[in-house]
């Protein structure tokens, strides 16, 4: 039997195995999603801590209250605008960079007058960005159509999580919306090979976002160290840097097959 005949016999078996492995991976991802949502029911209600609005740096400069916490959001607006201008052919990238741009506006609005009402408009754009990141990861690692469809229920869950918080003063679902995409990214990176180069950009962005959360929790400690900038201001800058890294990813990525074809044999 010729080698071509062997290939003809083996190819359907190989493709069946590939599809079965992909289906199993999708089941794992959906299983983790369902389990994490069910686990929320086991947790007590998480109310909004009103002390959260008491930031360390409350200086008024140029007539702007909480000056540094307000103006440190400008990078979000710039990065979001650049991303929207360059990458507007995919709904998920539009939502991602629109979310970054609106985060800059919403967070500035919140920090001008911190309270639960203005905090809603700070958090809403962030849920857009979180949903878009997960949908993009599914598009790029699993299936483009699946990711495109998934974007819309993710956006609905994000909005509902904020409405639930405002109606019942319960942040459980919002915390899931904020942190589950990063767990899902780890699973997707582990279960699926990349379709584009530059996966390390996502790792750097995740590290910067983790650093931003560390700055957020260290607001007073950082500000009291020198009374120059607060931890919350640095949080904005680190999170915006994560957004910049993601922008650079989209600017520099190439399909993996194109890179392999271009490399010398």
C-alpha positions as CSV (number, residue, x, y, z in Angstrom):
1,X,0.0,0.0,0.0
2,X,1.4,3.4,-1.0
3,X,2.2,6.1,1.6
4,X,-0.6,8.2,0.1
5,X,-3.1,5.4,0.7
6,X,-1.9,5.2,4.3
7,X,-2.4,8.9,4.7
8,X,-5.9,8.6,3.3
9,X,-6.8,5.9,5.8
10,X,-5.2,7.6,8.8
11,X,-6.4,11.2,8.2
12,X,-10.0,10.6,9.2
13,X,-8.9,8.8,12.3
14,X,-6.6,11.6,13.2
15,X,-9.2,14.3,12.6
16,X,-11.7,12.3,14.7
17,X,-9.2,12.2,17.6
18,X,-8.6,15.9,17.3
19,X,-12.3,16.8,17.4
20,X,-12.8,14.4,20.3
21,X,-10.0,16.1,22.2
22,X,-11.3,19.6,21.4
23,X,-14.8,18.5,22.6
24,X,-13.4,17.2,25.8
25,X,-11.5,20.5,26.4
26,X,-14.7,22.5,25.8
27,X,-16.5,20.3,28.3
28,X,-13.8,20.9,30.9
29,X,-14.1,24.7,30.4
30,X,-17.9,24.7,30.6
31,X,-17.7,22.4,33.6
32,X,-15.4,24.8,35.5
33,X,-17.6,27.7,34.5
34,X,-20.7,26.0,35.9
35,X,-19.0,24.8,39.0
36,X,-17.6,28.3,39.8
37,X,-21.0,29.9,39.3
38,X,-22.6,27.2,41.5
39,X,-20.0,27.8,44.2
40,X,-21.2,31.4,44.5
41,X,-24.4,30.0,46.1
42,X,-22.3,28.6,48.9
43,X,-20.8,31.9,49.7
44,X,-22.4,34.5,52.0
45,X,-23.6,37.7,50.5
46,X,-20.8,40.2,50.0
47,X,-21.9,43.8,50.6
48,X,-20.1,46.9,49.3
49,X,-17.7,48.1,52.0
50,X,-18.4,51.9,52.4
51,X,-14.8,52.4,53.6
52,X,-13.8,51.5,50.0
53,X,-14.7,55.1,49.0
54,X,-12.3,56.6,51.5
55,X,-9.1,56.8,49.4
56,X,-5.8,57.8,50.9
57,X,-5.0,60.7,48.5
58,X,-7.9,63.2,48.6
59,X,-5.9,66.3,47.5
60,X,-7.6,68.9,45.4
61,X,-5.5,70.4,42.6
62,X,-6.6,72.8,39.9
63,X,-10.1,72.6,41.4
64,X,-10.3,68.8,40.8
65,X,-11.1,66.7,43.9
66,X,-9.1,63.6,44.3
67,X,-6.9,65.0,41.6
68,X,-4.4,62.1,41.0
69,X,-7.1,59.4,41.2
70,X,-9.0,61.3,38.5
71,X,-6.3,62.2,36.0
72,X,-4.5,58.8,36.3
73,X,-7.4,57.5,34.2
74,X,-6.4,59.4,31.1
75,X,-4.2,56.6,29.8
76,X,-7.3,54.3,29.6
77,X,-8.9,56.9,27.3
78,X,-5.9,57.2,25.1
79,X,-5.3,53.4,24.8
80,X,-9.0,52.7,24.2
81,X,-9.2,55.4,21.5
82,X,-6.1,54.1,19.7
83,X,-7.4,50.5,19.9
84,X,-10.9,51.5,18.6
85,X,-9.4,53.4,15.6
86,X,-7.1,50.5,14.6
87,X,-9.2,47.4,15.5
88,X,-12.9,47.9,14.8
89,X,-13.7,44.9,12.5
90,X,-14.3,42.4,15.3
91,X,-17.2,43.0,17.8
92,X,-15.0,41.6,20.6
93,X,-12.1,44.0,20.0
94,X,-14.6,46.9,19.7
95,X,-16.1,46.0,23.1
96,X,-12.6,45.5,24.6
97,X,-11.2,48.9,23.6
98,X,-14.5,50.7,24.1
99,X,-14.5,49.2,27.6
100,X,-11.0,50.6,28.2
101,X,-12.0,54.0,26.9
102,X,-15.1,54.2,29.0
103,X,-13.3,52.9,32.0
104,X,-11.2,56.0,31.9
105,X,-14.3,58.2,31.7
106,X,-16.3,56.2,34.3
107,X,-13.5,55.9,36.8
108,X,-12.8,59.7,36.5
109,X,-16.5,60.3,37.1
110,X,-16.4,58.0,40.2
111,X,-13.3,59.5,41.7
112,X,-14.6,63.0,41.3
113,X,-17.3,62.1,43.8
114,X,-16.8,58.6,45.2
115,X,-20.1,56.8,46.2
116,X,-22.0,53.7,45.3
117,X,-23.9,55.5,42.6
118,X,-20.9,56.7,40.7
119,X,-19.0,53.5,41.4
120,X,-21.6,51.7,39.2
121,X,-20.3,53.7,36.2
122,X,-16.7,52.9,37.1
123,X,-17.4,49.2,37.2
124,X,-19.7,48.9,34.2
125,X,-17.0,49.5,31.5
126,X,-14.7,47.1,33.2
127,X,-17.2,44.3,32.9
128,X,-17.3,45.1,29.1
129,X,-13.5,44.6,28.9
130,X,-13.5,41.4,31.1
131,X,-16.2,39.9,28.9
132,X,-14.4,40.8,25.7
133,X,-11.1,39.4,26.9
134,X,-12.7,36.0,27.6
135,X,-14.6,36.0,24.3
136,X,-11.4,36.9,22.4
137,X,-9.5,34.1,24.1
138,X,-12.2,31.6,23.1
139,X,-12.1,33.0,19.5
140,X,-8.4,32.6,19.3
141,X,-7.9,29.3,21.1
142,X,-11.1,27.3,20.5
143,X,-13.3,28.5,17.7
144,X,-14.0,32.0,16.3
145,X,-17.7,31.4,16.0
146,X,-18.0,30.1,19.5
147,X,-16.1,33.2,20.9
148,X,-18.2,35.6,18.9
149,X,-21.5,34.0,20.2
150,X,-20.1,33.9,23.8
151,X,-19.5,37.6,23.9
152,X,-23.1,38.5,24.2
153,X,-24.1,36.3,27.2
154,X,-20.9,37.4,28.9
155,X,-21.8,41.0,28.5
156,X,-25.3,40.3,29.8
157,X,-23.9,38.5,32.9
158,X,-21.6,41.5,33.5
159,X,-24.4,44.0,33.4
160,X,-26.6,41.7,35.5
161,X,-23.9,41.4,38.1
162,X,-23.8,45.1,38.6
163,X,-27.6,45.4,38.7
164,X,-27.7,42.6,41.3
165,X,-25.1,44.5,43.4
166,X,-27.2,47.7,43.3
167,X,-30.5,45.9,44.0
168,X,-29.3,43.6,46.7
169,X,-25.9,45.0,47.8
170,X,-24.3,41.7,46.9
171,X,-21.0,41.6,45.0
172,X,-20.6,37.9,44.6
173,X,-21.4,37.7,40.9
174,X,-19.5,40.9,40.1
175,X,-16.3,39.3,41.7
176,X,-16.9,36.3,39.5
177,X,-17.2,38.5,36.4
178,X,-13.9,40.2,37.4
179,X,-11.8,37.2,38.2
180,X,-13.2,34.2,36.4
181,X,-11.9,35.3,32.9
182,X,-8.4,35.1,34.2
183,X,-8.9,31.5,35.5
184,X,-10.5,30.7,32.1
185,X,-7.5,32.2,30.3
186,X,-5.2,29.8,32.2
187,X,-7.3,26.8,31.2
188,X,-7.5,28.0,27.6
189,X,-3.8,28.5,27.3
190,X,-3.2,25.0,28.8
191,X,-5.8,23.2,26.8
192,X,-5.4,24.8,23.3
193,X,-2.5,25.8,21.2
194,X,-2.2,29.4,20.1
195,X,-3.5,30.5,16.7
196,X,-1.4,33.7,16.9
197,X,2.0,34.6,18.0
198,X,2.7,36.8,21.1
199,X,0.9,34.8,23.8
200,X,3.4,36.2,26.2
201,X,1.7,39.6,25.9
202,X,-1.3,38.1,27.7
203,X,1.0,36.8,30.5
204,X,2.5,40.3,31.0
205,X,-0.9,41.9,31.0
206,X,-2.2,39.5,33.6
207,X,0.9,40.2,35.8
208,X,0.3,43.9,35.5
209,X,-3.3,43.5,36.5
210,X,-2.3,41.4,39.5
211,X,0.2,44.2,40.4
212,X,-2.7,46.8,40.0
213,X,-4.8,44.8,42.5
214,X,-1.8,44.7,44.9
215,X,-1.5,48.5,44.6
216,X,-5.2,48.9,45.2
217,X,-5.0,46.9,48.5
218,X,-2.0,48.9,49.6
219,X,-3.5,52.3,48.9
220,X,-2.8,53.9,52.3
221,X,0.6,52.2,52.9
222,X,2.0,53.4,49.6
223,X,0.7,56.9,50.1
224,X,2.0,57.2,53.6
225,X,5.5,56.1,52.5
226,X,6.2,59.5,50.8
227,X,2.8,61.3,50.2
228,X,3.6,61.5,46.5
229,X,1.2,59.1,44.9
230,X,-1.2,56.6,46.4
231,X,-1.6,52.9,45.8
232,X,-4.9,53.6,44.0
233,X,-3.3,56.0,41.6
234,X,-0.6,53.4,40.9
235,X,-3.3,50.8,40.4
236,X,-4.8,52.9,37.6
237,X,-1.4,53.2,35.9
238,X,-0.6,49.5,36.2
239,X,-4.0,48.5,34.9
240,X,-3.6,51.0,32.0
241,X,-0.2,49.5,31.3
242,X,-1.9,46.0,31.1
243,X,-4.3,47.6,28.5
244,X,-1.3,48.9,26.6
245,X,0.3,45.5,26.5
246,X,-2.9,44.0,25.1
247,X,-3.0,46.8,22.4
248,X,0.6,45.9,21.5
249,X,-0.5,42.3,21.2
250,X,-3.1,43.1,18.6
251,X,-0.6,45.4,16.8
252,X,2.1,42.7,16.6
253,X,0.4,39.3,16.5
254,X,0.6,37.1,13.4
255,X,-1.1,33.8,12.6
256,X,1.1,31.0,13.7
257,X,1.0,29.2,10.4
258,X,2.2,32.4,8.6
259,X,5.2,32.5,11.0
260,X,6.0,28.9,10.4
261,X,5.7,29.3,6.6
262,X,8.0,32.3,6.7
263,X,10.7,30.5,8.7
264,X,13.5,28.7,6.8
265,X,13.2,24.9,6.6
